[in-house]
Amino acid sequence: MGAVTTADRDRAPKQDRSRATRQRLLEAAVACLAEHGWAGSTVLVVAERAGVSRGAAQHHFPTREDLFTAAVEYVAEERSGALRALFPEGAAQDRREVVTALVDLYTGPLFRAALHLWVAASNEEQLSPRVIELEARVGRETHRIAVDLLGADESRPGVRETVQGLLDMARGLGLANLLTDDRQRRERVVAQWAAVLDTALRD
């Protein structure tokens, strides 16, 4: 094995700083999108929030579309990982816990940011195909996680549709949460869906 050179030692900290800058930009972009929407979330606004120059931001993400699609994808992956980490052994014993965790995915800042991105994509031709592809990928991953955690057998008739119905319901609760935080109603809906799933997925 060759000796480690000074250049190699210098390169590692630079790569670490670059990764840290990229992560700060992604997190700042999601926060800006959730708080200010597409119109108020420029590259300059995001760069200032992340504490970096506009040039540094554009080095990592040449276009605004690159920045925001990468940001939502990054946090979606983080949330998927966090959801799996809640149930490290796979299928949960209590399906209500799974339903609650899935609903939480759609009531936080990620969903709010994603919603702004969807609205922007409906009017921005350059953005639309990226968001459609991203959402399809995120949707497939979330569905796979839900199937695993619920211990659902999709070879049985109606099970796939039941799981998808759960995710559609969670998305609807996320939309309702944008205007009012009706936590008590949400908890009742979660309890009912958990009961529905226990019946639909019973062996």
DOFIKE-932560 format. One record per residue (C-alpha): x negated, y negated, z. Coordinates in steps of 0.001 Angstrom, whole numbers. Layout:
<atoms>
ATOM | u | v | w
ATOM | X | Y | Z
...
</atoms>
This chain:
<atoms>
ATOM | u | v | w
ATOM | 0 | 0 | 0
ATOM | -1440 | -3405 | -983
ATOM | -2206 | -6171 | 1462
ATOM | 500 | -8731 | 2217
ATOM | -516 | -12013 | 622
ATOM | 132 | -15554 | 1798
ATOM | 2530 | -15950 | -1128
ATOM | 4497 | -12913 | 59
ATOM | 4719 | -14353 | 3572
ATOM | 5906 | -17701 | 2221
ATOM | 8455 | -16095 | -76
ATOM | 10327 | -14275 | 2717
ATOM | 11196 | -17401 | 4752
ATOM | 12238 | -19156 | 1537
ATOM | 14565 | -16278 | 683
ATOM | 15992 | -16349 | 4209
ATOM | 16608 | -20092 | 3961
ATOM | 18190 | -19641 | 546
ATOM | 20573 | -16974 | 1868
ATOM | 21442 | -19139 | 4865
ATOM | 22144 | -22133 | 2603
ATOM | 24318 | -20017 | 329
ATOM | 26322 | -18698 | 3285
ATOM | 26835 | -22199 | 4712
ATOM | 28092 | -23382 | 1316
ATOM | 30523 | -20471 | 1006
ATOM | 31924 | -20975 | 4500
ATOM | 32187 | -24745 | 3968
ATOM | 33967 | -24218 | 641
ATOM | 36609 | -21982 | 2207
ATOM | 37140 | -24426 | 5086
ATOM | 37473 | -27377 | 2680
ATOM | 39863 | -25490 | 424
ATOM | 42031 | -24500 | 3383
ATOM | 42083 | -28037 | 4801
ATOM | 42094 | -30258 | 1711
ATOM | 43298 | -28086 | -1168
ATOM | 41712 | -27898 | -4599
ATOM | 41986 | -31583 | -5457
ATOM | 40186 | -32669 | -2290
ATOM | 37475 | -30012 | -2372
ATOM | 34693 | -31256 | -4616
ATOM | 31176 | -29863 | -4693
ATOM | 29965 | -33054 | -2977
ATOM | 32491 | -32691 | -135
ATOM | 31484 | -29066 | 380
ATOM | 27768 | -29881 | 260
ATOM | 28193 | -32610 | 2881
ATOM | 30141 | -30265 | 5150
ATOM | 27467 | -27589 | 4750
ATOM | 24693 | -30120 | 5464
ATOM | 22925 | -29662 | 2127
ATOM | 22354 | -31863 | -908
ATOM | 24596 | -31717 | -3948
ATOM | 21586 | -30531 | -5954
ATOM | 21042 | -27629 | -3566
ATOM | 24707 | -26687 | -3879
ATOM | 24533 | -26732 | -7668
ATOM | 21349 | -24673 | -7594
ATOM | 23326 | -21861 | -5978
ATOM | 26627 | -22507 | -7782
ATOM | 26291 | -24351 | -11107
ATOM | 30016 | -25076 | -11385
ATOM | 32863 | -25849 | -9011
ATOM | 34671 | -22710 | -10184
ATOM | 31602 | -20595 | -9366
ATOM | 31503 | -22021 | -5846
ATOM | 35136 | -21516 | -4904
ATOM | 35698 | -18088 | -6423
ATOM | 32491 | -16887 | -4726
ATOM | 33601 | -18445 | -1432
ATOM | 36973 | -16747 | -1304
ATOM | 35444 | -13436 | -2396
ATOM | 32756 | -13703 | 283
ATOM | 35204 | -14294 | 3113
ATOM | 37584 | -11636 | 1771
ATOM | 34762 | -9113 | 1979
ATOM | 33904 | -10309 | 5477
ATOM | 37515 | -9908 | 6592
ATOM | 37756 | -6443 | 5032
ATOM | 34659 | -5455 | 6974
ATOM | 36101 | -6902 | 10159
ATOM | 39351 | -4992 | 9624
ATOM | 37493 | -1707 | 9214
ATOM | 35392 | -2511 | 12284
ATOM | 38579 | -2731 | 14385
ATOM | 39214 | 945 | 13605
ATOM | 35729 | 2472 | 13188
ATOM | 37028 | 6023 | 13343
ATOM | 39449 | 5556 | 10457
ATOM | 43172 | 6242 | 10825
ATOM | 44613 | 4590 | 13930
ATOM | 46867 | 6330 | 16447
ATOM | 49092 | 3267 | 16806
ATOM | 50364 | 2050 | 13440
ATOM | 51628 | -1153 | 14997
ATOM | 48003 | -2154 | 15631
ATOM | 47251 | -1639 | 11946
ATOM | 50280 | -3653 | 10832
ATOM | 49299 | -6454 | 13215
ATOM | 45722 | -6498 | 11898
ATOM | 46906 | -6575 | 8269
ATOM | 49334 | -9411 | 8987
ATOM | 46494 | -11308 | 10653
ATOM | 44599 | -11112 | 7352
ATOM | 47332 | -13189 | 5740
ATOM | 47852 | -15778 | 8476
ATOM | 44321 | -17174 | 8752
ATOM | 42298 | -19770 | 6834
ATOM | 41246 | -17262 | 4164
ATOM | 44815 | -16827 | 2956
ATOM | 45395 | -20579 | 3032
ATOM | 42244 | -21115 | 971
ATOM | 43194 | -18347 | -1447
ATOM | 46631 | -19861 | -1919
ATOM | 45105 | -23206 | -2917
ATOM | 42880 | -21321 | -5342
ATOM | 45902 | -19560 | -6874
ATOM | 47719 | -22854 | -7379
ATOM | 44632 | -24398 | -8972
ATOM | 44166 | -21355 | -11206
ATOM | 47673 | -21759 | -12580
ATOM | 46579 | -25113 | -14037
ATOM | 42860 | -24584 | -14677
ATOM | 42073 | -22404 | -17698
ATOM | 38443 | -21892 | -16649
ATOM | 39449 | -20787 | -13183
ATOM | 42438 | -18581 | -13951
ATOM | 40711 | -15415 | -15280
ATOM | 38220 | -15437 | -12408
ATOM | 40919 | -15709 | -9764
ATOM | 43085 | -13036 | -11407
ATOM | 40126 | -10635 | -11450
ATOM | 39166 | -11509 | -7877
ATOM | 42674 | -11069 | -6515
ATOM | 43077 | -7726 | -8293
ATOM | 39839 | -6497 | -6720
ATOM | 40686 | -7805 | -3242
ATOM | 44184 | -6360 | -3532
ATOM | 42874 | -2904 | -4420
ATOM | 40410 | -2962 | -1522
ATOM | 43034 | -4087 | 981
ATOM | 45390 | -1354 | -241
ATOM | 42654 | 1288 | 182
ATOM | 41919 | 81 | 3700
ATOM | 45617 | 122 | 4601
ATOM | 46015 | 3680 | 3284
ATOM | 42999 | 4866 | 5285
ATOM | 44001 | 3164 | 8521
ATOM | 47620 | 4290 | 8316
ATOM | 46625 | 7858 | 7496
ATOM | 48990 | 7680 | 4510
ATOM | 49222 | 10527 | 1992
ATOM | 49864 | 8785 | -1336
ATOM | 50510 | 12075 | -3091
ATOM | 53924 | 12087 | -1404
ATOM | 56742 | 10290 | -3259
ATOM | 57321 | 6724 | -2149
ATOM | 54302 | 6460 | 161
ATOM | 52246 | 4255 | -2157
ATOM | 55209 | 1904 | -2595
ATOM | 55752 | 1811 | 1175
ATOM | 52142 | 780 | 1813
ATOM | 52336 | -1836 | -934
ATOM | 55589 | -3083 | 562
ATOM | 53772 | -3571 | 3872
ATOM | 51112 | -5703 | 2162
ATOM | 53759 | -7710 | 297
ATOM | 55562 | -8286 | 3588
ATOM | 52314 | -9413 | 5245
ATOM | 51693 | -11836 | 2386
ATOM | 55197 | -13228 | 2812
ATOM | 54598 | -13795 | 6525
ATOM | 51379 | -15567 | 5583
ATOM | 53300 | -17903 | 3291
ATOM | 55855 | -18629 | 6019
ATOM | 53023 | -19351 | 8445
ATOM | 51753 | -22167 | 6230
ATOM | 54640 | -24365 | 7363
ATOM | 55516 | -23107 | 10839
ATOM | 53857 | -20813 | 13351
ATOM | 56834 | -18583 | 14121
ATOM | 54849 | -16052 | 16137
ATOM | 57809 | -14511 | 17962
ATOM | 59690 | -13745 | 14751
ATOM | 56500 | -12375 | 13216
ATOM | 55995 | -10021 | 16153
ATOM | 59541 | -8674 | 15750
ATOM | 58974 | -8084 | 12026
ATOM | 55673 | -6324 | 12764
ATOM | 57369 | -4036 | 15290
ATOM | 60111 | -3159 | 12794
ATOM | 57627 | -2423 | 9999
ATOM | 55589 | -205 | 12318
ATOM | 58758 | 1796 | 13054
ATOM | 59557 | 2025 | 9331
ATOM | 56053 | 3293 | 8626
ATOM | 56200 | 5878 | 11401
ATOM | 59319 | 7284 | 9763
ATOM | 58140 | 7012 | 6147
ATOM | 54682 | 8471 | 6803
ATOM | 55733 | 11200 | 9233
ATOM | 54287 | 14612 | 8327
</atoms>
